Amino acid sequence: MPDTVTAQLAAAAQQGVGDTLRIVLLVSLVGAALLAWFLLRGYRADDTDDTAGTAEAARPGDEGGTGRDANA
């Protein structure tokens, strides 16, 4: 019986990096998705003027009401 337990423990130790590789793959996929979200949110088409009624839209000297492109 002790020989069987020893053989099973030895076989379990020799299975390789399966669990570690799964964890690394999962973390890298989640990281890639978060990186893509972070980078792509800056390229979002923001054509609507949703700042109406805020302090940014009502700054002095900003007759167009754009707020961010006044010096462009």
VEXFI-434783 format. One record per atom (N, C-alpha, C): atom name; z, y, x; residue number from 1; chain. Coordinates in steps of 0.05 Angstrom, whole numbers, plus 5000, padded with zeros to 4 digits. Atoms other than C-alpha are relative to their C-alpha. Layout:
N
('CA',(Z,Y,X),NUM,'A');
...
***
This chain:
72
('N',(5000,4976,5016),1,'A');
('CA',(5000,5000,5000),1,'A');
('C',(5000,5025,5017),1,'A');
('N',(5000,4976,4983),2,'A');
('CA',(5016,5051,5055),2,'A');
('C',(4973,5004,5014),2,'A');
('N',(5026,4998,4988),3,'A');
('CA',(4949,5035,5087),3,'A');
('C',(4980,5013,4981),3,'A');
('N',(5018,4989,5020),4,'A');
('CA',(4913,5053,5022),4,'A');
('C',(5005,5030,4997),4,'A');
('N',(4994,4972,5002),5,'A');
('CA',(4949,5120,5017),5,'A');
('C',(4990,5015,5024),5,'A');
('N',(5009,4988,4975),6,'A');
('CA',(4934,5136,5090),6,'A');
('C',(4969,5002,5000),6,'A');
('N',(5029,5000,5000),7,'A');
('CA',(4861,5118,5080),7,'A');
('C',(4989,5021,4980),7,'A');
('N',(5008,4980,5020),8,'A');
('CA',(4856,5162,5017),8,'A');
('C',(5004,5028,5011),8,'A');
('N',(4995,4974,4988),9,'A');
('CA',(4888,5221,5053),9,'A');
('C',(4980,5007,5022),9,'A');
('N',(5019,4995,4978),10,'A');
('CA',(4841,5213,5112),10,'A');
('C',(4972,5006,4988),10,'A');
('N',(5025,4996,5013),11,'A');
('CA',(4781,5209,5065),11,'A');
('C',(4999,5028,4987),11,'A');
('N',(4998,4974,5013),12,'A');
('CA',(4804,5271,5027),12,'A');
('C',(4998,5023,5021),12,'A');
('N',(5001,4980,4979),13,'A');
('CA',(4812,5310,5092),13,'A');
('C',(4972,5002,5012),13,'A');
('N',(5026,4999,4987),14,'A');
('CA',(4741,5292,5115),14,'A');
('C',(4978,5008,4981),14,'A');
('N',(5020,4993,5019),15,'A');
('CA',(4705,5318,5053),15,'A');
('C',(4984,5025,5008),15,'A');
('N',(5015,4977,4991),16,'A');
('CA',(4685,5382,5087),16,'A');
('C',(5010,5026,4988),16,'A');
('N',(4993,4973,5008),17,'A');
('CA',(4684,5454,5065),17,'A');
('C',(4990,5006,4972),17,'A');
('N',(5011,4997,5027),18,'A');
('CA',(4664,5443,4992),18,'A');
('C',(5015,5022,4984),18,'A');
('N',(4985,4980,5016),19,'A');
('CA',(4721,5484,4960),19,'A');
('C',(4997,5027,5013),19,'A');
('N',(5002,4974,4986),20,'A');
('CA',(4718,5538,5013),20,'A');
('C',(4972,5012,4995),20,'A');
('N',(5027,4990,5005),21,'A');
('CA',(4643,5544,5005),21,'A');
('C',(4996,5010,4972),21,'A');
('N',(5002,4991,5028),22,'A');
('CA',(4649,5549,4929),22,'A');
('C',(5014,5027,4997),22,'A');
('N',(4985,4975,5002),23,'A');
('CA',(4701,5605,4936),23,'A');
('C',(4984,5022,5013),23,'A');
('N',(5016,4980,4986),24,'A');
('CA',(4659,5643,4987),24,'A');
('C',(4975,5008,4983),24,'A');
('N',(5024,4995,5017),25,'A');
('CA',(4597,5636,4942),25,'A');
('C',(5007,5016,4975),25,'A');
('N',(4992,4986,5024),26,'A');
('CA',(4634,5659,4880),26,'A');
('C',(5008,5029,5006),26,'A');
('N',(4991,4973,4993),27,'A');
('CA',(4666,5719,4915),27,'A');
('C',(4975,5017,5008),27,'A');
('N',(5023,4984,4992),28,'A');
('CA',(4599,5740,4945),28,'A');
('C',(4982,5007,4976),28,'A');
('N',(5015,4993,5024),29,'A');
('CA',(4564,5736,4878),29,'A');
('C',(5013,5023,4984),29,'A');
('N',(4986,4979,5014),30,'A');
('CA',(4618,5778,4845),30,'A');
('C',(4998,5026,5015),30,'A');
('N',(5003,4976,4983),31,'A');
('CA',(4615,5827,4903),31,'A');
('C',(4972,5012,4998),31,'A');
('N',(5028,4990,5002),32,'A');
('CA',(4539,5832,4898),32,'A');
('C',(4996,5014,4973),32,'A');
('N',(5003,4988,5027),33,'A');
('CA',(4544,5846,4823),33,'A');
('C',(5014,5027,4999),33,'A');
('N',(4986,4974,5000),34,'A');
('CA',(4596,5901,4834),34,'A');
('C',(4986,5020,5017),34,'A');
('N',(5015,4982,4983),35,'A');
('CA',(4555,5931,4890),35,'A');
('C',(4975,5010,4986),35,'A');
('N',(5023,4992,5015),36,'A');
('CA',(4493,5932,4847),36,'A');
('C',(5007,5019,4977),36,'A');
('N',(4991,4982,5022),37,'A');
('CA',(4531,5964,4789),37,'A');
('C',(5007,5027,5012),37,'A');
('N',(4992,4975,4988),38,'A');
('CA',(4560,6017,4836),38,'A');
('C',(4976,5016,5009),38,'A');
('N',(5024,4986,4990),39,'A');
('CA',(4493,6034,4867),39,'A');
('C',(4982,5009,4977),39,'A');
('N',(5019,4994,5022),40,'A');
('CA',(4453,6033,4802),40,'A');
('C',(5012,5020,4980),40,'A');
('N',(4989,4981,5019),41,'A');
('CA',(4502,6076,4762),41,'A');
('C',(4993,5028,5008),41,'A');
('N',(5008,4974,4991),42,'A');
('CA',(4481,6135,4805),42,'A');
('C',(4972,5007,4993),42,'A');
('N',(5027,4996,5007),43,'A');
('CA',(4409,6126,4785),43,'A');
('C',(4995,5000,4969),43,'A');
('N',(5002,5000,5029),44,'A');
('CA',(4424,6127,4710),44,'A');
('C',(4985,5025,4991),44,'A');
('N',(5014,4977,5012),45,'A');
('CA',(4377,6172,4670),45,'A');
('C',(5019,5015,4982),45,'A');
('N',(4981,4984,5015),46,'A');
('CA',(4422,6227,4646),46,'A');
('C',(4985,5026,4990),46,'A');
('N',(5016,4978,5010),47,'A');
('CA',(4373,6271,4608),47,'A');
('C',(5013,5015,4977),47,'A');
('N',(4987,4987,5023),48,'A');
('CA',(4418,6287,4549),48,'A');
('C',(5020,5020,5010),48,'A');
('N',(4980,4979,4993),49,'A');
('CA',(4462,6349,4551),49,'A');
('C',(5025,4994,4985),49,'A');
('N',(4975,5007,5014),50,'A');
('CA',(4528,6317,4533),50,'A');
('C',(5024,5017,5009),50,'A');
('N',(4978,4983,4991),51,'A');
('CA',(4568,6372,4567),51,'A');
('C',(5003,5025,4982),51,'A');
('N',(4999,4977,5018),52,'A');
('CA',(4559,6420,4508),52,'A');
('C',(5029,5003,4990),52,'A');
('N',(4973,4994,5009),53,'A');
('CA',(4625,6453,4491),53,'A');
('C',(5021,4996,5021),53,'A');
('N',(4980,5002,4978),54,'A');
('CA',(4658,6439,4558),54,'A');
('C',(4999,5024,5018),54,'A');
('N',(4998,4978,4982),55,'A');
('CA',(4678,6487,4611),55,'A');
('C',(4976,5001,5020),55,'A');
('N',(5022,5001,4981),56,'A');
('CA',(4621,6464,4656),56,'A');
('C',(4975,5013,4988),56,'A');
('N',(5023,4990,5013),57,'A');
('CA',(4568,6483,4605),57,'A');
('C',(5003,5030,4995),57,'A');
('N',(4996,4972,5007),58,'A');
('CA',(4599,6551,4592),58,'A');
('C',(5008,5017,5024),58,'A');
('N',(4994,4984,4977),59,'A');
('CA',(4603,6578,4663),59,'A');
('C',(4985,5026,4999),59,'A');
('N',(5015,4975,4999),60,'A');
('CA',(4584,6651,4673),60,'A');
('C',(4977,4998,5020),60,'A');
('N',(5024,5001,4983),61,'A');
('CA',(4515,6660,4702),61,'A');
('C',(4983,4976,4996),61,'A');
('N',(5015,5025,5005),62,'A');
('CA',(4490,6594,4674),62,'A');
('C',(4987,5002,4973),62,'A');
('N',(5012,4996,5026),63,'A');
('CA',(4444,6616,4619),63,'A');
('C',(4985,4976,4989),63,'A');
('N',(5014,5024,5009),64,'A');
('CA',(4406,6550,4617),64,'A');
('C',(5018,4979,4989),64,'A');
('N',(4981,5020,5010),65,'A');
('CA',(4468,6510,4603),65,'A');
('C',(4999,4973,5014),65,'A');
('N',(5002,5026,4986),66,'A');
('CA',(4450,6456,4653),66,'A');
('C',(5025,4994,5016),66,'A');
('N',(4975,5004,4985),67,'A');
('CA',(4511,6466,4696),67,'A');
('C',(4997,4990,5028),67,'A');
('N',(5001,5012,4973),68,'A');
('CA',(4491,6424,4755),68,'A');
('C',(4975,5008,5016),68,'A');
('N',(5025,4992,4986),69,'A');
('CA',(4420,6449,4771),69,'A');
('C',(4996,5030,5001),69,'A');
('N',(5003,4971,5001),70,'A');
('CA',(4434,6523,4770),70,'A');
('C',(4988,5011,5026),70,'A');
('N',(5009,4990,4974),71,'A');
('CA',(4419,6532,4844),71,'A');
('C',(4975,4986,5010),71,'A');
('N',(5023,5016,4991),72,'A');
('CA',(4361,6483,4848),72,'A');
('C',(4974,5016,4998),72,'A');
***
